[in-house]
Amino acid sequence: MSNEWSNKFNVAIAERNPILQSLRITEAFEAIIQRIEELEKLGLPSNGEIQKLVDAIEHLKHLRDLSLDRPA
């Protein structure tokens, strides 16, 4: 489903509990990778969705790095 990745991405961004946020980030990464694989199998033009997926991955990486820098 094409919207699943964006829903999981938004949940990860909104999560404030550091432990849960780490889990949500992982779930979002997995959903994004799954969507990329779906698009590759379909071979259909994505109307910019690939760029949105790449941008989301970069944002999640940044968020993950910030959460790793937080004091325990």
C-alpha positions as a printed Julia matrix, in Angstrom:
72×3 Matrix{Float64}:
  0.0    0.0     0.0
  1.48   3.31   -1.05
  0.25   5.33    1.94
  1.53   2.94    4.59
  5.08   4.28    4.42
  3.98   7.89    4.86
  1.71   6.99    7.79
  4.58   5.18    9.54
  6.94   8.05    8.71
  4.54  10.57   10.31
  4.13   8.4    13.41
  7.93   8.16   13.78
  8.31  11.93   13.47
  5.59  12.6    16.04
  6.79  10.07   18.63
  8.39  11.76   21.66
  9.32   8.72   23.73
 12.95   7.97   22.69
 12.58   4.2    23.01
  9.35   4.12   21.05
 10.7    6.58   18.52
 13.57   4.23   17.73
 11.05   1.46   17.08
  8.86   3.74   14.95
 11.88   4.85   12.91
 12.73   1.21   12.18
  9.13   0.51   11.17
  9.14   3.53    8.87
 12.45   2.49    7.26
 11.04  -0.97    6.59
  7.83   0.42    5.07
  9.82   2.76    2.81
 12.05  -0.05    1.58
  8.97  -2.2     0.93
  7.41   0.62   -1.11
 10.58   1.07   -3.16
 10.55  -2.67   -3.89
  6.88  -2.48   -4.92
  7.61   0.36   -7.31
 10.56  -1.54   -8.8
  8.38  -4.63   -9.39
  5.61  -2.58  -10.97
  8.0   -0.64  -13.16
  5.55   2.23  -13.12
  6.41   5.92  -13.09
  6.14   7.14   -9.53
  5.28  10.82  -10.14
  8.01  11.93   -7.77
  7.3    9.3    -5.14
 10.85   7.93   -5.35
 12.22  11.35   -4.43
  9.75  11.57   -1.53
 10.93   8.14   -0.34
 14.59   9.18   -0.55
 13.84  12.42    1.3
 11.97  10.48    4.0
 14.91   8.11    4.45
 17.29  11.04    4.86
 14.96  12.68    7.37
 14.69   9.45    9.38
 18.47   9.03    9.36
 18.83  12.55   10.74
 16.17  11.91   13.38
 17.86   8.63   14.36
 21.22  10.37   14.65
 19.7   13.08   16.85
 18.13  10.47   19.12
 21.48   8.68   19.44
 23.07  11.95   20.58
 20.56  12.39   23.42
 21.88  11.73   26.91
 20.53   8.53   28.45
